[in-house]
């Protein structure tokens, strides 16, 4: 029988939740604010791809580096410095006179956000169980849901889009202060509860939740695997040689492409394609991100009872079903329903795949792999949504639904292929 481990400290949980709210806020701003921003700067709609690509460059760089340097820097200092960097970048958005300044600020914002995301996920994979891991990511959905409301409220009050970014910059600065004051509290990683019996190391990649008998699924593998004393140093090349590392990275890229593309282009689809007013469409975009928040709160508990594998498979099918509703050329309410279904279904995919990383790749490779997964997901978050934007500009805004459906089916196929591949786990 394994010994019960201490629960995560409440103060650290609260800060982790707030950090993920702060990660989501900028993502929620740009979907509603971009039409006004592009008009102010005199650039076409597709120019958002430049901003997304710039942000991705910074995000990819810092998230990968954070995975390799986390033990050396310490998660507390990493979070404090990265949040301050994000606050400065958002201030850059606020005062930018031309698009070039926004693009430069996007690089800096990506550097800050990528380090926050990678550092917190690596920490939480060892310190939190499935419930808190899902809830932490739920607060990302809450942040992105609040973002459109902030921007819609600013524009509705006759203010510039710059006010939306200024408000979020102030919030990031307050959070950076909180992280700086709590650096010492992050030094000890408290393991998550470990279920009995331990997982079968021969379990297939992707079969998260089936490797351990019991309601919690395979979380115990992660909890024990990323406990600092259990991890032996290994050369970087050993991590990069594992097929499971790259299969996981590709799955993350496709998943995040769906999540971001739906939130980024839904406003345009609902206004230009389905005839909703700007205010109504802004609320519907918030409803999409809100469904992501609610889904993670609810399914964090469900995953502990039914197992991560079952929840993941059902979620992938639900994402495809919701995308099909968006793709149907029908009244606006059906597209809104599809967005909510996609958001609720997508909710547990990212946190559960992150939580079970060590099961797929082994203890010694977990932090590095999480950094690579999150870095690769940034490519999916920028390149694919930008590509969909170009497609819509050359065809119709209705192309969003078809694009989301193709991606959702591809994610199902990828997950099934990864589940059949035998794991090569070391550490």
C-alpha positions as CSV (number, residue, x, y, z in Angstrom):
1,X,0.0,0.0,0.0
2,X,1.3,3.5,-0.9
3,X,1.4,6.2,1.7
4,X,-1.0,9.1,1.3
5,X,0.7,12.3,0.3
6,X,0.0,15.8,1.5
7,X,-2.5,17.9,-0.4
8,X,-1.2,20.9,-2.3
9,X,-1.0,24.0,-0.2
10,X,-4.0,26.2,-0.6
11,X,-2.0,29.4,-1.3
12,X,-0.1,27.8,-4.1
13,X,-3.3,26.4,-5.6
14,X,-4.8,29.8,-5.6
15,X,-1.8,31.4,-7.2
16,X,-1.7,28.6,-9.8
17,X,-5.4,29.2,-10.6
18,X,-4.8,33.0,-10.9
19,X,-1.8,32.4,-13.1
20,X,-3.9,30.4,-15.6
21,X,-6.6,33.1,-15.5
22,X,-3.8,35.6,-16.5
23,X,-2.7,33.2,-19.3
24,X,-6.2,33.1,-20.8
25,X,-7.0,36.8,-20.6
26,X,-4.9,38.0,-23.6
27,X,-6.2,35.1,-25.8
28,X,-9.8,36.3,-25.1
29,X,-9.0,39.9,-25.9
30,X,-7.7,39.5,-29.4
31,X,-10.7,37.7,-30.9
32,X,-13.1,40.5,-30.1
33,X,-10.5,43.3,-30.3
34,X,-8.9,42.4,-33.6
35,X,-11.5,44.0,-36.0
36,X,-11.0,47.3,-34.2
37,X,-7.2,46.9,-34.1
38,X,-7.0,46.1,-37.8
39,X,-9.1,49.2,-38.6
40,X,-6.9,51.4,-36.5
41,X,-3.7,50.1,-38.0
42,X,-5.1,50.0,-41.6
43,X,-4.2,46.3,-42.1
44,X,-6.3,43.4,-43.5
45,X,-8.0,40.8,-41.3
46,X,-5.4,38.1,-42.2
47,X,-2.6,40.2,-40.7
48,X,-3.6,38.7,-37.3
49,X,-1.4,35.8,-38.5
50,X,1.7,38.1,-38.0
51,X,0.7,38.7,-34.4
52,X,0.0,35.1,-33.7
53,X,3.3,33.9,-35.4
54,X,5.3,36.5,-33.4
55,X,3.7,35.4,-30.2
56,X,4.4,31.7,-31.1
57,X,8.1,32.4,-31.6
58,X,8.4,33.8,-28.1
59,X,6.1,31.1,-26.6
60,X,7.9,28.2,-28.3
61,X,11.3,29.4,-27.2
62,X,10.5,30.1,-23.6
63,X,8.3,27.0,-23.0
64,X,10.9,24.6,-24.3
65,X,13.7,26.3,-22.4
66,X,11.6,26.4,-19.2
67,X,11.3,22.6,-19.4
68,X,15.0,22.2,-19.5
69,X,16.0,24.8,-17.0
70,X,13.2,24.6,-14.4
71,X,15.2,22.7,-11.8
72,X,18.0,25.2,-12.1
73,X,16.0,28.4,-11.8
74,X,13.2,27.3,-9.5
75,X,9.5,27.6,-10.4
76,X,8.9,30.5,-8.1
77,X,11.4,32.9,-9.7
78,X,10.4,31.6,-13.2
79,X,6.8,32.5,-12.6
80,X,7.6,35.9,-11.0
81,X,9.9,37.0,-13.8
82,X,7.7,35.6,-16.6
83,X,4.5,37.3,-15.3
84,X,6.3,40.6,-15.0
85,X,7.4,40.2,-18.6
86,X,3.9,39.5,-19.7
87,X,2.7,42.7,-17.9
88,X,5.3,44.7,-19.8
89,X,4.3,43.2,-23.1
90,X,0.6,44.0,-22.6
91,X,1.5,47.5,-21.8
92,X,3.2,47.6,-25.2
93,X,-0.1,46.6,-26.8
94,X,-1.8,49.4,-25.0
95,X,0.6,52.2,-26.2
96,X,1.4,50.8,-29.7
97,X,1.2,53.4,-32.4
98,X,1.6,50.9,-35.3
99,X,1.2,47.2,-35.9
100,X,5.0,46.6,-35.7
101,X,4.9,47.5,-32.0
102,X,2.1,45.0,-31.4
103,X,4.1,42.3,-33.2
104,X,7.2,43.1,-31.0
105,X,5.0,43.0,-27.9
106,X,3.5,39.7,-29.0
107,X,7.0,38.2,-29.0
108,X,7.6,39.4,-25.4
109,X,4.2,38.2,-24.3
110,X,4.9,34.8,-25.8
111,X,8.2,34.6,-23.9
112,X,6.4,35.3,-20.6
113,X,3.3,33.2,-21.3
114,X,5.3,30.2,-22.5
115,X,7.5,30.1,-19.4
116,X,4.4,30.4,-17.1
117,X,2.6,27.7,-18.9
118,X,5.5,25.2,-19.1
119,X,6.7,25.9,-15.5
120,X,3.3,25.6,-13.9
121,X,2.4,22.4,-15.9
122,X,5.6,20.7,-15.0
123,X,5.2,21.6,-11.3
124,X,1.5,20.6,-11.3
125,X,2.0,17.3,-13.0
126,X,3.9,16.2,-9.9
127,X,2.1,18.2,-7.2
128,X,-1.6,18.0,-8.2
129,X,-4.0,15.2,-8.8
130,X,-6.5,15.0,-11.8
131,X,-9.1,17.2,-10.1
132,X,-6.8,20.1,-9.3
133,X,-5.0,19.7,-12.7
134,X,-8.3,20.1,-14.5
135,X,-9.4,22.9,-12.3
136,X,-6.1,24.7,-12.9
137,X,-6.7,24.5,-16.6
138,X,-10.3,25.5,-16.0
139,X,-9.2,28.8,-14.8
140,X,-7.5,29.3,-18.2
141,X,-10.9,28.9,-19.7
142,X,-12.3,31.4,-17.2
143,X,-9.6,33.9,-18.1
144,X,-10.3,33.6,-21.8
145,X,-14.0,33.9,-21.1
146,X,-13.4,37.1,-19.1
147,X,-11.2,38.5,-21.9
148,X,-14.0,39.0,-24.5
149,X,-16.2,40.6,-21.8
150,X,-13.5,43.1,-20.9
151,X,-13.0,44.0,-24.5
152,X,-16.7,44.0,-25.4
153,X,-17.3,46.3,-22.3
154,X,-14.6,48.7,-23.3
155,X,-15.8,48.9,-26.9
156,X,-19.4,49.1,-25.9
157,X,-18.6,52.1,-23.6
158,X,-17.0,53.9,-26.6
159,X,-13.5,53.3,-25.4
160,X,-10.5,52.2,-27.5
161,X,-9.5,48.5,-27.6
162,X,-6.3,49.7,-25.8
163,X,-8.3,49.9,-22.6
164,X,-8.9,46.2,-22.7
165,X,-5.2,45.5,-22.9
166,X,-4.4,48.1,-20.2
167,X,-6.8,46.5,-17.7
168,X,-5.2,43.1,-18.2
169,X,-1.7,44.5,-18.0
170,X,-2.5,45.9,-14.5
171,X,-3.8,42.5,-13.4
172,X,-0.6,40.8,-14.6
173,X,1.5,43.2,-12.7
174,X,-0.4,42.5,-9.5
175,X,0.1,38.7,-10.1
176,X,3.8,39.2,-10.7
177,X,4.1,40.8,-7.3
178,X,2.3,37.9,-5.6
179,X,4.7,35.4,-7.2
180,X,7.7,37.4,-6.1
181,X,6.5,37.4,-2.5
182,X,5.9,33.6,-2.6
183,X,9.1,32.4,-4.2
184,X,10.1,30.2,-1.2
185,X,6.7,28.5,-1.1
186,X,7.3,27.0,-4.5
187,X,10.6,25.3,-3.7
188,X,9.1,22.1,-2.5
189,X,7.0,20.1,-4.9
190,X,4.4,18.2,-2.9
191,X,3.4,15.0,-4.7
192,X,-0.1,14.3,-5.6
193,X,-1.9,11.3,-4.0
194,X,-0.7,7.9,-5.4
195,X,-3.2,5.2,-6.0
196,X,-2.6,1.4,-5.6
197,X,-1.5,-0.7,-7.5
198,X,1.1,1.0,-9.7
199,X,0.7,1.2,-13.4
200,X,1.9,-1.5,-15.8
201,X,5.0,0.0,-17.5
202,X,4.0,-1.9,-20.7
203,X,0.7,0.0,-21.1
204,X,0.3,1.5,-24.5
205,X,0.9,5.2,-25.1
206,X,-2.4,7.1,-24.9
207,X,-4.1,4.5,-22.8
208,X,-4.2,7.1,-20.0
209,X,-6.6,5.9,-17.3
210,X,-6.5,2.2,-18.2
211,X,-3.0,1.4,-16.8
212,X,-4.1,1.6,-13.2
213,X,-7.1,-0.2,-11.6
214,X,-9.0,2.3,-9.5
215,X,-11.0,5.4,-10.0
216,X,-8.1,7.8,-10.4
217,X,-6.7,6.1,-13.5
218,X,-3.0,6.5,-14.2
219,X,-2.3,9.6,-12.1
220,X,-0.1,7.8,-9.6
221,X,2.5,7.2,-12.3
222,X,2.9,10.9,-12.8
223,X,2.8,11.7,-9.1
224,X,5.7,9.4,-8.3
225,X,7.5,9.9,-11.5
226,X,8.1,13.6,-11.2
227,X,8.9,13.6,-7.5
228,X,12.4,15.1,-7.6
229,X,14.1,12.3,-5.7
230,X,12.8,9.7,-8.1
231,X,14.2,11.3,-11.2
232,X,17.6,10.4,-12.5
233,X,19.4,12.8,-14.8
234,X,19.5,11.7,-18.4
235,X,21.1,13.1,-21.6
236,X,18.8,15.4,-23.6
237,X,19.3,13.1,-26.7
238,X,17.6,10.2,-24.8
239,X,14.5,12.3,-24.4
240,X,14.4,13.4,-28.0
241,X,14.8,9.8,-29.2
242,X,11.5,8.7,-27.6
243,X,8.7,8.3,-30.2
244,X,6.2,9.0,-27.4
245,X,7.6,12.5,-27.0
246,X,6.9,13.5,-30.6
247,X,3.5,11.7,-30.8
248,X,2.4,13.6,-27.7
249,X,3.7,16.9,-29.2
250,X,1.8,16.4,-32.4
251,X,-1.4,15.6,-30.5
252,X,-1.0,18.8,-28.4
253,X,-0.5,20.9,-31.5
254,X,-3.7,19.6,-33.2
255,X,-5.7,20.0,-30.0
256,X,-4.7,23.5,-29.3
257,X,-5.2,24.5,-32.9
258,X,-8.9,23.5,-32.5
259,X,-9.3,25.3,-29.2
260,X,-7.7,28.6,-30.4
261,X,-9.2,28.7,-33.9
262,X,-12.7,28.3,-32.6
263,X,-12.2,31.1,-30.1
264,X,-10.3,33.4,-32.5
265,X,-12.7,33.2,-35.5
266,X,-16.1,32.5,-33.9
267,X,-16.8,36.3,-33.6
268,X,-16.2,36.8,-37.3
269,X,-18.3,33.7,-38.2
270,X,-21.2,34.8,-36.0
271,X,-21.3,38.4,-37.2
272,X,-20.5,38.1,-40.9
273,X,-21.7,34.6,-41.5
274,X,-24.7,34.2,-39.2
275,X,-25.9,37.8,-38.8
276,X,-25.5,38.3,-35.1
277,X,-24.7,41.8,-33.7
278,X,-21.3,42.5,-32.3
279,X,-22.5,42.5,-28.7
280,X,-24.4,39.2,-29.1
281,X,-21.4,37.6,-30.8
282,X,-19.1,38.8,-28.1
283,X,-21.2,37.2,-25.5
284,X,-21.3,34.0,-27.5
285,X,-17.5,33.9,-27.7
286,X,-17.4,34.3,-23.9
287,X,-19.9,31.4,-23.7
288,X,-17.5,29.2,-25.7
289,X,-14.6,30.0,-23.4
290,X,-16.9,29.7,-20.4
291,X,-17.9,26.2,-21.5
292,X,-14.2,25.3,-21.4
293,X,-14.1,26.5,-17.8
294,X,-17.2,24.7,-16.7
295,X,-16.1,21.5,-18.5
296,X,-12.8,21.4,-16.7
297,X,-14.4,22.0,-13.3
298,X,-17.0,19.2,-13.9
299,X,-14.7,16.7,-15.7
300,X,-11.9,17.1,-13.2
301,X,-14.2,15.2,-10.8
302,X,-15.5,12.8,-13.5
303,X,-11.9,11.8,-14.5
304,X,-11.1,10.7,-11.0
305,X,-14.1,8.4,-11.0
306,X,-14.3,7.1,-14.5
307,X,-10.6,7.2,-15.5
308,X,-8.8,9.5,-17.8
309,X,-8.9,7.2,-20.8
310,X,-12.7,7.1,-20.9
311,X,-13.0,10.8,-20.5
312,X,-10.4,11.5,-23.2
313,X,-12.1,9.3,-25.7
314,X,-15.5,10.7,-25.1
315,X,-14.1,14.3,-25.3
316,X,-12.5,13.7,-28.7
317,X,-15.8,12.4,-30.1
318,X,-17.6,15.3,-28.6
319,X,-15.2,17.8,-30.2
320,X,-15.9,16.3,-33.6
321,X,-19.7,16.5,-33.0
322,X,-19.6,20.1,-32.0
323,X,-17.4,21.0,-35.0
324,X,-20.0,19.3,-37.2
325,X,-22.7,21.6,-35.8
326,X,-20.6,24.7,-36.5
327,X,-20.0,23.4,-40.1
328,X,-23.7,23.0,-40.9
329,X,-25.0,26.1,-42.8
330,X,-27.8,26.8,-40.4
331,X,-29.1,29.6,-38.1
332,X,-26.7,31.2,-35.6
333,X,-28.1,29.3,-32.6
334,X,-26.8,26.0,-34.0
335,X,-23.3,27.4,-34.5
336,X,-23.4,28.8,-31.0
337,X,-24.5,25.4,-29.7
338,X,-21.6,23.7,-31.6
339,X,-19.2,26.2,-30.0
340,X,-20.4,25.3,-26.5
341,X,-20.2,21.6,-27.3
342,X,-16.6,21.9,-28.6
343,X,-15.6,24.0,-25.5
344,X,-17.1,21.6,-23.0
345,X,-15.8,18.5,-24.8
346,X,-12.3,19.9,-25.3
347,X,-12.1,20.9,-21.6
348,X,-10.2,17.9,-20.1
349,X,-8.0,17.0,-23.1
350,X,-5.0,19.3,-22.4
351,X,-4.8,18.9,-18.6
352,X,-5.2,15.1,-18.7
353,X,-2.6,14.6,-21.4
354,X,-0.3,16.8,-19.5
355,X,-0.9,15.0,-16.2
356,X,-0.1,11.6,-17.7
357,X,3.1,12.7,-19.5
358,X,5.4,10.8,-17.2
359,X,3.4,7.6,-17.8
360,X,4.1,7.8,-21.5
361,X,7.8,8.9,-21.5
362,X,9.1,8.0,-18.1
363,X,10.1,9.9,-15.0
364,X,13.4,11.3,-16.1
365,X,11.9,12.8,-19.3
366,X,8.7,14.3,-17.9
367,X,9.6,17.9,-17.4
368,X,11.5,18.2,-20.7
369,X,8.6,16.5,-22.5
370,X,6.0,18.8,-21.0
371,X,8.1,21.8,-22.2
372,X,8.3,20.3,-25.7
373,X,4.6,19.5,-25.8
374,X,3.6,23.0,-24.7
375,X,6.1,24.6,-27.1
376,X,4.8,22.5,-30.0
377,X,1.2,23.3,-29.0
378,X,2.1,27.0,-29.6
379,X,2.8,26.2,-33.2
380,X,-0.6,24.7,-33.5
381,X,-2.1,27.7,-31.8
382,X,-0.7,30.2,-34.3
383,X,0.0,28.6,-37.6
384,X,-3.2,26.6,-38.0
385,X,-5.6,29.4,-36.9
386,X,-3.7,31.8,-39.1
387,X,-4.0,29.4,-42.0
388,X,-7.8,29.1,-41.4
389,X,-7.9,32.9,-41.4
390,X,-6.2,33.0,-44.8
391,X,-8.6,30.3,-46.1
392,X,-11.7,32.3,-44.9
393,X,-10.4,35.5,-46.6
394,X,-10.1,33.6,-49.9
395,X,-13.4,31.7,-49.6
396,X,-15.9,32.4,-46.8
397,X,-16.1,32.7,-43.1
398,X,-18.2,29.5,-43.3
399,X,-14.9,27.6,-43.8
400,X,-14.3,27.8,-40.1
401,X,-16.7,24.9,-39.3
402,X,-15.2,22.6,-42.0
403,X,-11.7,23.3,-40.8
404,X,-12.5,22.5,-37.2
405,X,-14.2,19.3,-38.2
406,X,-11.1,18.1,-40.2
407,X,-8.9,18.9,-37.3
408,X,-11.1,17.1,-34.8
409,X,-11.2,14.0,-36.9
410,X,-7.4,14.1,-37.3
411,X,-7.0,14.3,-33.5
412,X,-9.2,11.2,-33.1
413,X,-7.1,9.3,-35.6
414,X,-3.8,10.6,-34.0
415,X,-5.0,9.6,-30.5
416,X,-6.0,6.1,-31.7
417,X,-2.6,5.6,-33.4
418,X,-0.7,6.7,-30.3
419,X,-2.8,4.4,-28.1
420,X,-1.7,1.4,-30.2
421,X,2.0,2.2,-30.1
422,X,3.9,0.4,-27.3
423,X,5.5,2.7,-24.8
424,X,9.3,3.1,-24.5
425,X,9.6,4.3,-20.9
426,X,12.8,4.9,-19.1
427,X,13.5,6.4,-15.7
